[in-house]
Amino acid sequence: MIKPIIICSIIFIIIGLIFLKLYNSISLKKQSNLNEKIYFTNKYKFQYRLFLLALGAFFNKYKSNNENGDISEDTYDKEALYCILYNSYRIFGQVKHTDNTLYEFTFNTWGFYLPNTNIDENDPQKIGKITYSNHLNNSFVQDYIKKNGRVKIIELGCGTGAGGNLISNLIDCEYTAVDMQKAAIETCKRLFIPNNNNLKCIESNILDLKLDENSFDFVIINETHISEMEYLTEEDKNVFDIVFKILKKDGLLLWGNCIIDKLWDTCINYIESKDMKLLKNTDYTKEALLARDMDYDRVELYISQIMDKITITKIPVIGNKFKTDVGLMLKNFYRHPGTNMYNTMKKDGRDSYKQLVFQKN
């Protein structure tokens, strides 16, 4: 009985290695296109994809730093990691909070913390909710709504749509949430769309959207992965060009992110060159660090629960390396204290978290 199990395991590993070799031989662009389409319909398919990721980690495909979780950009397939993240949120469902209450992880944000808001302090996802709702907490947004009434909003890079669901329940609007990850959009359709007539979602790459000019009052970009490099890329410029195209006259761009500090001026200059005016620029770096410190126990518990549910972590050697490397990669992704992305805010001062408001002239 033991021999067949061993033989099957060896065959399974060989098939995985062959697949990994073929997968790694194609370009990152093609990998990204492939991963955008991946949507795991059951936990067994998902476990197999995680097994392939474990092999990649074991053979150092990701070149992650085993002290702070940093991943070399030349080996890091961002879309692949997002595919894993959003499928894990969906497949593993509810998890325990630190007070043992159950919740489903939907706010995939670093965010920042502000006291004395209308958000429940005991809500496990209060950081994400505070951050999203703060896009509305300025006179420019409020005056626009008073003047124009019901507004049309589009969010570029919405994740699960949790932020869109929140905002569209706070103000009178028609909210379109867009993301390239199928699993994220499926979560939006499952959790939010059935109970929210003001919200709709679209699975698409931002650059592939077919949208009418001058059609939206607000464009929201919240922690979407643009402007991540040390310079403004052509893709970044294309996104900002789309924003200018689809905004109505006097419409607002509400942009929040944590990026390299010196890049903010470059981005602002480019956006203003598109005949848009910067109305508000608020630095929330201290509040973002506070949020990550406050969220420490929740993130630790979440990652621990996810790792315990992944079968491959039980495999000797490969499983242990996967648990260590991927767990640290996830913590780095969340800007968890002690990781590279946390340190770039606190120790290095390289990154700063801001929320900006622009108006189209």
ZIVEN-V287156 format. One record per residue. N is the residue number from 1. PHI is phi as a letter, one per 30 degrees, with the letter a starting at -180 (NA if undefined). NEAR is the number of other C-alpha atoms within 12 Angstrom. Layout:
N_PHI_NEAR, N_PHI_NEAR
This chain:
1_NA_7, 2_d_8, 3_e_9, 4_e_11, 5_d_11, 6_d_12, 7_d_13, 8_d_14, 9_d_15, 10_d_14, 11_d_14, 12_d_19, 13_d_22, 14_d_16, 15_d_18, 16_d_24, 17_d_22, 18_d_17, 19_d_21, 20_d_27, 21_d_17, 22_d_14, 23_d_25, 24_d_27, 25_d_14, 26_c_16, 27_d_15, 28_d_21, 29_d_18, 30_d_17, 31_e_25, 32_d_25, 33_d_22, 34_d_21, 35_d_29, 36_d_32, 37_d_26, 38_d_30, 39_b_31, 40_d_30, 41_d_17, 42_a_17, 43_d_22, 44_d_19, 45_d_20, 46_d_30, 47_d_26, 48_d_24, 49_d_33, 50_d_36, 51_d_34, 52_d_34, 53_d_38, 54_d_38, 55_d_37, 56_d_33, 57_d_33, 58_d_27, 59_c_21, 60_i_22, 61_d_28, 62_c_31, 63_h_24, 64_d_33, 65_d_24, 66_d_26, 67_c_20, 68_b_30, 69_i_31, 70_d_33, 71_b_31, 72_d_19, 73_e_16, 74_d_15, 75_c_22, 76_c_28, 77_d_31, 78_e_31, 79_d_30, 80_d_36, 81_d_28, 82_d_34, 83_e_37, 84_d_39, 85_e_41, 86_d_39, 87_d_40, 88_d_40, 89_e_35, 90_d_35, 91_d_30, 92_d_30, 93_i_23, 94_d_20, 95_b_30, 96_d_24, 97_d_26, 98_d_23, 99_c_14, 100_i_14, 101_d_14, 102_c_17, 103_a_24, 104_c_26, 105_d_37, 106_b_40, 107_c_36, 108_d_35, 109_b_40, 110_d_46, 111_i_44, 112_b_39, 113_c_33, 114_b_29, 115_d_17, 116_h_10, 117_c_17, 118_d_18, 119_d_23, 120_e_16, 121_d_18, 122_c_18, 123_d_23, 124_d_34, 125_c_35, 126_d_38, 127_d_39, 128_d_40, 129_d_38, 130_d_34, 131_d_43, 132_d_42, 133_d_35, 134_d_38, 135_d_42, 136_c_33, 137_d_26, 138_a_21, 139_d_17, 140_d_25, 141_d_34, 142_d_22, 143_d_17, 144_d_23, 145_d_25, 146_e_14, 147_d_15, 148_c_18, 149_i_16, 150_e_21, 151_c_31, 152_c_34, 153_b_43, 154_b_46, 155_c_47, 156_c_44, 157_i_42, 158_d_48, 159_i_45, 160_d_45, 161_i_50, 162_d_44, 163_d_46, 164_d_48, 165_d_42, 166_d_37, 167_d_38, 168_d_33, 169_c_22, 170_c_26, 171_b_26, 172_d_23, 173_a_28, 174_c_30, 175_c_39, 176_c_41, 177_c_45, 178_b_42, 179_a_41, 180_d_40, 181_d_42, 182_e_39, 183_d_40, 184_d_45, 185_d_39, 186_d_35, 187_d_36, 188_e_38, 189_d_28, 190_d_21, 191_c_25, 192_c_30, 193_e_28, 194_d_16, 195_c_16, 196_b_27, 197_d_19, 198_d_28, 199_c_36, 200_b_35, 201_b_41, 202_b_35, 203_c_33, 204_a_28, 205_d_25, 206_e_31, 207_d_24, 208_c_17, 209_d_25, 210_c_15, 211_b_21, 212_d_14, 213_d_18, 214_h_23, 215_c_26, 216_b_32, 217_d_38, 218_b_43, 219_c_45, 220_c_45, 221_b_41, 222_c_44, 223_h_35, 224_d_31, 225_d_29, 226_c_33, 227_h_34, 228_c_26, 229_d_23, 230_d_19, 231_b_21, 232_d_26, 233_d_19, 234_d_16, 235_d_20, 236_e_27, 237_d_25, 238_d_22, 239_d_33, 240_d_38, 241_d_26, 242_d_30, 243_e_43, 244_d_37, 245_d_29, 246_d_32, 247_d_36, 248_d_29, 249_e_24, 250_i_31, 251_d_39, 252_c_45, 253_c_48, 254_c_42, 255_b_44, 256_b_44, 257_a_39, 258_c_44, 259_b_38, 260_e_28, 261_e_27, 262_d_22, 263_d_27, 264_e_34, 265_d_22, 266_d_22, 267_d_35, 268_d_33, 269_d_20, 270_d_28, 271_d_33, 272_d_24, 273_d_19, 274_c_25, 275_i_23, 276_b_29, 277_c_25, 278_d_30, 279_c_25, 280_a_24, 281_b_24, 282_c_25, 283_c_22, 284_c_28, 285_d_33, 286_d_25, 287_d_28, 288_d_38, 289_d_36, 290_d_26, 291_d_36, 292_d_37, 293_d_26, 294_d_27, 295_d_33, 296_e_27, 297_d_21, 298_d_33, 299_d_35, 300_e_27, 301_d_22, 302_d_33, 303_d_34, 304_d_25, 305_d_24, 306_d_33, 307_d_30, 308_d_20, 309_d_23, 310_c_33, 311_e_25, 312_d_30, 313_d_29, 314_d_18, 315_d_19, 316_e_14, 317_i_17, 318_d_27, 319_d_28, 320_d_23, 321_d_29, 322_e_37, 323_d_36, 324_d_27, 325_d_35, 326_d_44, 327_e_39, 328_d_35, 329_e_37, 330_d_37, 331_d_38, 332_d_32, 333_e_34, 334_d_39, 335_h_39, 336_d_39, 337_e_34, 338_j_27, 339_c_30, 340_e_32, 341_d_38, 342_d_37, 343_d_26, 344_d_27, 345_d_32, 346_d_26, 347_d_17, 348_d_14, 349_i_21, 350_d_22, 351_c_33, 352_b_36, 353_c_41, 354_b_37, 355_c_39, 356_b_38, 357_b_36, 358_c_41, 359_b_32, 360_d_32, 361_d_22
